[in-house]
């Protein structure tokens, strides 16, 4: 009888879609992250998720020189799918839709964008790795940040 109940429950649950990922589910990205490689310090900071949005920025500096920066945000589209919106150099926004996620990882894709086409974040403890690449994973560049 117990096996029959478990099998019926499994069949019932298989037909149900998982609830959509919400901005609040990416709270693990919140904080100030930094890395220094070849005298270039790259920082990325993310606000706590509130009001259905996370706000962020990234900047790379060398001494007193800012080499690049971008404004970032994560929001839900009209259909409820999360989107990562980047504004490199403060320019026009470029959107990437979430295509995969785990407890402490998330992937955003935009096949129409020249580069990058994929943005992936993975966190383990006080380390977060951000990777950009083409959709097929080629031309990958990663930054391994430590909580600052």
C-alpha positions in Angstrom: 0.0 0.0 0.0 2.8 2.4 0.8 4.5 1.7 -2.5 1.3 2.3 -4.3 0.8 5.7 -2.6 4.4 6.7 -3.3 4.0 5.8 -7.0 0.7 7.7 -7.3 2.3 10.8 -5.6 5.3 10.6 -7.9 3.0 10.5 -11.0 1.0 13.5 -9.7 4.1 15.6 -9.0 5.7 14.8 -12.4 2.9 16.6 -14.2 3.5 19.8 -12.2 6.0 22.4 -13.3 8.5 23.7 -10.7 7.6 27.2 -9.4 9.4 29.9 -11.3 12.7 31.3 -10.0 12.2 34.6 -8.3 14.7 37.5 -7.8 14.7 36.8 -4.1 16.1 33.3 -4.9 19.3 34.9 -6.1 20.0 36.5 -2.7 23.2 34.4 -2.5 24.8 36.8 -5.0 24.3 39.8 -2.7 27.4 41.5 -1.4 30.6 43.2 -2.5 33.0 40.9 -4.4 36.5 41.7 -5.6 39.6 40.2 -7.3 43.0 41.6 -8.3 44.9 40.1 -11.3 47.9 41.8 -12.9 47.4 45.1 -10.9 43.8 45.3 -12.1 41.1 45.2 -9.4 37.7 44.1 -10.6 34.8 44.6 -8.3 31.2 43.5 -8.6 28.5 44.5 -6.0 24.9 43.3 -5.8 22.2 44.7 -3.6 19.9 42.4 -1.6 16.8 41.5 -3.6 14.0 43.8 -2.8 10.9 44.8 -4.7 11.5 42.2 -7.4 14.9 43.6 -8.4 18.6 43.2 -7.6 20.8 46.2 -8.5 24.5 45.9 -9.2 27.6 47.3 -10.7 31.0 46.1 -11.9 34.1 48.1 -12.4 37.8 47.4 -13.2 40.4 49.8 -11.9 44.2 50.1 -12.0 45.4 52.6 -9.5 43.4 55.8 -10.0 42.3 54.8 -13.5 38.9 53.2 -14.2 39.4 50.9 -17.1 35.7 49.9 -17.5 32.4 49.8 -15.6 28.8 48.6 -16.1 25.5 49.0 -14.4 23.6 45.7 -13.7 20.1 44.6 -12.7 18.2 41.4 -12.4 14.4 41.5 -12.8 11.6 39.2 -13.9 10.2 39.7 -17.5 6.5 39.9 -18.2 6.4 36.1 -18.4 8.1 35.7 -15.0 11.5 34.6 -16.4 14.5 36.3 -14.7 16.6 38.6 -16.9 20.0 40.0 -16.3 20.3 43.5 -17.8 23.8 44.9 -18.3 24.7 48.5 -19.4 28.4 48.4 -20.2 29.9 51.9 -19.8 26.5 53.1 -18.9 25.3 52.6 -22.5 22.2 50.9 -23.9 20.9 48.0 -21.9 21.5 44.4 -23.1 19.3 41.6 -21.7 20.1 38.0 -21.0 17.3 35.5 -20.0 17.8 32.9 -17.3 18.2 29.5 -18.9 19.4 27.4 -15.9 19.8 27.6 -12.2 20.8 25.7 -9.1 20.9 26.5 -5.4 24.0 28.7 -5.8 24.4 29.0 -9.6 22.5 30.8 -12.4 23.0 31.0 -16.2 21.7 33.8 -18.4 21.8 33.6 -22.3 21.3 36.0 -25.2 22.0 34.1 -28.5 21.5 37.3 -30.6 24.3 39.2 -28.7 27.7 39.3 -30.3 29.7 38.7 -27.1 29.1 37.5 -24.5 26.2 35.3 -25.2 26.2 33.5 -21.9 26.8 34.8 -18.3 27.2 32.3 -15.5 27.5 32.9 -11.7 28.5 30.2 -9.2 29.1 30.7 -5.5 30.9 28.4 -3.0 31.3 29.9 0.4 33.0 33.3 0.2 34.0 32.7 -3.4 31.9 33.6 -6.5 33.0 32.9 -10.0 31.5 34.9 -12.9 32.1 33.5 -16.4 31.2 35.0 -19.8 31.4 33.1 -23.0 29.8 32.3 -26.4 26.7 30.0 -26.2 28.9 27.0 -26.9 31.3 27.8 -24.1 34.1 29.1 -26.3 36.0 32.2 -25.6 35.3 31.9 -21.9 36.6 34.5 -19.5 36.2 34.0 -15.7 36.6 36.2 -12.6 37.0 34.5 -9.3 35.8 37.0 -6.7 36.2 36.8 -2.9 33.7 38.5 -0.6 35.1 41.9 0.2 
